[in-house]
Amino acid sequence: MRTALFYFLCLLICPALVQAQLTTEHVPSFQVRARVTSAGNNGPRDTEYSFRYGVRGSTAKTKGHEWSEWLPFAREQIDATLKGYPAIYMKGWPIVVRLVVGGVVDPTVVEAELKFDESEKAHLLPKIAKAHAVIGAAEDLLWPGRRPQPQVAILHPRSAQVWDAQDIAVPHQIRDATNTQLNRATVDYMAEVFNLYLALQHANVPVDFVEEDDLSPQGLQPYGVLYVTEPNLAEQHQRGLVQWMEAGGTLATVSGAATRDCYNEPCSILREATGIREQDRRRLLVADTGKLRDVGQGTGPMGEFTAVGVRGKLPDAAEGVVATFEDGAPAIVRRTVGKGEIIHFAWMPGLSYWKSSRDKCDGLPIGFSESIRNWITWPVQLAEIENPVVTDRALVETPVLISDAGAAVTLLNWTGDSIDSLHAEIHVPFAVKRVESVRRGKLSFTQTGQRVELSLPLDAADILLLQKSS
């Protein structure tokens, strides 16, 4: 059973993943007070300041550095917030609440305090307090920590979005940039980004997102693997991808990726460099990924899979075929490009991964296809990427923060069940003096070089604290 701690830590790390269809009853009421601590790089002047929410409600006034009265965020404000921008597009957490400050000069620093109304969702307060206590216990290592540089990245689409609805007079089928549920009201390659990230997250692979302007050997230098889903890429960016592969990079593409330039004209740069040609197809508008139909069964060395939504055709792919559909058509192709390589999926493994979920636990999907997840992470294995933390269980995510004082490793259990014994190998660039679990206390461990090994039970979430030897 997932706990409030699990959701709280998830919101800190990946807020878009914990979502629900919100109503007024879902949102707790609270009160806020505020004060100005500096104005114009000076202490607060003897000036009158005002504070109000971005929706209809009362205004609190104060002078100088004094605290304002408490501003209620009650049913009226909740209703107005859920009906306004951006909540009308987001349809889920987080909720954006604006505090409007009057009487300020640039720059002004404002301090605010928030307290929940105990009469609203009072049963959640002990759970929230427990979550805060866990985070507070790890604060000395969480606060100064920095994430190690990921070696895997996903391209965030930009150029392709201009052409998604060129033949639709009123494209109500696609929500705009505030869409936080990318498995609905979207386009195939955008949903693919979301679900590739989900599968890599479930496989405990740290991931960055890169922009099209990063597509050069220099911009991609930190990465060994890049996933590309969008159909439209400018010619110079496609050349940058080729140069990066020739220098040793591993590129993973899906059906329709990088087949056109930023003007939506056919572009053959990537095709000529890799020898992989997929027949042109229309991008698929996705109302709901969970309702996409099956388009083929496939198999290969990483296991069997069911492709949904989209299936591309590779007429000249005799060389390098590593997986096929049931009719013998190529499903996955691997080709060498200079010192690097490309793995092309003639389907959408991310969409297929999301559709493979067979159950839910506490409102979140579980029971995903292990073989599709293995196919998605196969390029990472081929590139011999070393993750900062390796566990013996899938669906356990382990974000790491490293500082001069040591390391904090958050453990997030996405399985929906408690784990009796989780074995972890943690790679840190220092000698470790002590390891503690915030939930379970001091842990036994062994260290060989930069590898720390330990085991512990895991419920929904925990934080490991690795203290550096002085």
Helices and strands as residue ranges (DSSP letters): H 4-13, G 15-17, G 24-26, E 30-39, E 48-53, E 60-63, E 71-73, H 75-82, H 87-90, E 99-102, E 108-116, G 122-124, H 125-137, H 139-142, E 152-155, G 159-163, E 184-187, H 188-202, E 208-210, G 212-214, E 225-228, H 235-246, E 250-253, H 269-274, E 285-288, G 289-291, E 294-299, E 305-308, E 321-325, E 330-337, E 340-345, H 349-355, E 359-361, E 364-366, H 370-382, E 389-391, E 396-397, E 400-403, E 406-413, E 419-427, E 432-437, E 441-442, E 446-448, E 451-458, E 461-468
